[in-house]
């Protein structure tokens, strides 16, 4: 099963796709037959209604034109959701903050050292997981108090990587 957090024009939906093709949206199962027609044209039969959609990817979001209406769609898979929560979720504005690994993996690069000033959104560590490299970013500006890992280390989910103050 694959889970996606999908935001359409600001409204968020949880979409689950089962291996047998069943699709659930916010806990309600939907009957969908989906076909890729051309590079940007898709055809779907949703609950026995035929719909065609033009889809264009721009700035990591999808622009979807369907039945004359334009939709902006952002899709995050489970891995991207964990990364987003770990790098930009709840942020402590002062005091020490532990930056933890959102998933198990291998430390490919450590981009900061103790005593270094960092800005919000700055890449601190590169973590390889599931054959993909992921930047772990600072959730706020601060000073690196301690680096708990080194390049080449294997880490488990929730292991402290960096401490900021």
C-alpha positions as CSV (number, residue, x, y, z in Angstrom):
1,X,0.0,0.0,0.0
2,X,1.2,3.5,-0.8
3,X,0.0,6.6,1.1
4,X,0.0,10.1,-0.2
5,X,-0.9,13.4,1.3
6,X,-2.5,15.4,-1.6
7,X,-3.4,19.1,-1.4
8,X,-5.8,20.4,-4.0
9,X,-6.3,24.2,-4.0
10,X,-5.5,24.3,-0.3
11,X,-7.7,21.3,0.8
12,X,-5.8,18.2,1.9
13,X,-6.7,14.6,1.3
14,X,-5.1,11.4,2.4
15,X,-5.0,9.0,-0.5
16,X,-4.1,5.3,-0.2
17,X,-3.4,3.1,-3.2
18,X,-3.5,-0.7,-2.6
19,X,-1.4,-3.1,-4.6
20,X,-4.6,-4.5,-6.2
21,X,-5.5,-1.1,-7.5
22,X,-8.1,-0.1,-4.9
23,X,-8.0,3.6,-3.9
24,X,-9.2,5.1,-0.7
25,X,-9.6,8.9,-0.2
26,X,-9.9,10.1,3.4
27,X,-11.1,6.6,4.4
28,X,-13.7,6.2,1.6
29,X,-13.0,3.6,-1.0
30,X,-13.4,4.9,-4.6
31,X,-13.7,3.0,-7.9
32,X,-11.2,4.5,-10.4
33,X,-10.0,3.4,-13.8
34,X,-7.1,5.6,-14.7
35,X,-5.3,5.8,-18.1
36,X,-2.4,7.9,-19.4
37,X,-3.4,9.0,-22.9
38,X,-0.6,11.4,-24.0
39,X,2.2,13.2,-22.3
40,X,-0.1,15.6,-20.5
41,X,-3.6,14.0,-21.0
42,X,-5.1,11.6,-18.6
43,X,-8.5,9.8,-18.7
44,X,-10.2,8.5,-15.6
45,X,-13.5,6.8,-14.8
46,X,-14.4,7.7,-11.2
47,X,-17.5,6.1,-9.8
48,X,-18.7,5.3,-13.4
49,X,-18.2,9.0,-14.6
50,X,-15.7,9.7,-17.3
51,X,-13.3,12.6,-16.8
52,X,-10.4,13.9,-18.9
53,X,-7.6,16.0,-17.3
54,X,-4.6,18.0,-18.7
55,X,-1.8,17.8,-16.2
56,X,1.4,19.9,-16.2
57,X,4.1,19.8,-13.6
58,X,5.4,23.3,-12.5
59,X,7.6,24.1,-9.4
60,X,7.1,20.6,-7.8
61,X,3.3,21.0,-8.1
62,X,0.8,19.9,-10.7
63,X,-1.5,22.2,-12.6
64,X,-4.6,20.2,-13.5
65,X,-7.3,21.4,-16.0
66,X,-10.4,19.4,-15.6
67,X,-13.9,20.2,-17.0
68,X,-12.8,23.9,-17.5
69,X,-11.6,24.3,-13.9
70,X,-7.9,24.8,-12.9
71,X,-6.5,23.0,-9.8
72,X,-3.2,23.3,-8.2
73,X,-2.2,19.9,-6.7
74,X,0.7,19.0,-4.5
75,X,1.4,15.3,-3.7
76,X,3.7,14.1,-0.9
77,X,4.4,10.4,-0.4
78,X,5.1,9.0,3.1
79,X,8.9,9.6,2.9
80,X,8.4,13.2,1.8
81,X,5.9,13.7,4.6
82,X,8.4,12.5,7.2
83,X,11.1,14.8,5.8
84,X,8.7,17.8,5.8
85,X,7.7,17.1,9.5
86,X,11.4,16.7,10.6
87,X,12.7,19.8,8.8
88,X,9.9,22.3,8.9
89,X,7.4,21.1,11.4
90,X,7.1,22.2,15.0
91,X,10.0,24.5,15.6
92,X,11.3,25.7,19.0
93,X,12.2,29.4,18.8
94,X,14.7,29.3,21.6
95,X,16.8,26.9,23.7
96,X,18.3,23.7,22.5
97,X,16.7,21.8,19.6
98,X,17.6,18.2,18.6
99,X,17.4,17.5,14.9
100,X,16.5,13.8,14.5
101,X,16.7,11.4,11.6
102,X,13.2,11.0,10.0
103,X,14.0,7.5,8.8
104,X,16.8,4.9,9.0
105,X,19.7,5.5,6.5
106,X,23.3,6.3,5.8
107,X,24.9,9.7,6.5
108,X,26.3,10.8,3.1
109,X,27.5,14.2,4.1
110,X,27.6,16.5,7.2
111,X,27.5,20.1,6.0
112,X,28.0,21.9,9.4
113,X,30.3,21.8,12.3
114,X,30.0,22.7,16.0
115,X,29.9,26.5,16.6
116,X,28.6,27.3,13.1
117,X,25.7,29.7,12.6
118,X,22.9,28.3,10.4
119,X,19.8,29.9,8.8
120,X,16.3,28.4,8.7
121,X,16.1,26.0,5.7
122,X,19.8,25.5,5.5
123,X,20.9,21.9,4.7
124,X,22.6,20.3,7.7
125,X,23.0,16.7,6.8
126,X,22.5,14.6,3.7
127,X,20.9,11.2,4.6
128,X,20.6,8.4,2.1
129,X,17.5,6.2,2.6
130,X,15.8,3.9,0.1
131,X,18.5,4.8,-2.5
132,X,17.6,8.5,-2.4
133,X,19.6,11.4,-0.9
134,X,17.6,13.6,1.4
135,X,18.7,17.0,2.8
136,X,17.9,17.4,6.5
137,X,17.3,21.1,7.0
138,X,17.4,23.5,9.9
139,X,13.9,24.2,11.1
140,X,15.1,27.6,12.5
141,X,18.1,29.8,12.6
142,X,20.6,29.1,15.4
143,X,24.1,27.8,16.3
144,X,25.2,24.2,16.0
145,X,26.0,23.1,19.5
146,X,27.0,19.5,18.7
147,X,27.2,17.2,15.7
148,X,26.3,13.7,16.9
149,X,27.1,11.8,13.6
150,X,29.8,11.6,11.0
151,X,29.9,10.9,7.3
152,X,29.5,7.1,6.7
153,X,27.5,6.5,9.9
154,X,24.4,4.3,9.7
155,X,21.5,5.8,11.7
156,X,18.1,4.6,12.9
157,X,14.9,6.6,12.7
158,X,14.7,9.3,15.5
159,X,18.5,9.3,16.2
160,X,19.7,12.7,17.1
161,X,21.9,14.1,14.3
162,X,22.5,17.7,15.2
163,X,21.8,19.9,18.3
164,X,21.0,23.6,17.7
165,X,20.7,26.4,20.2
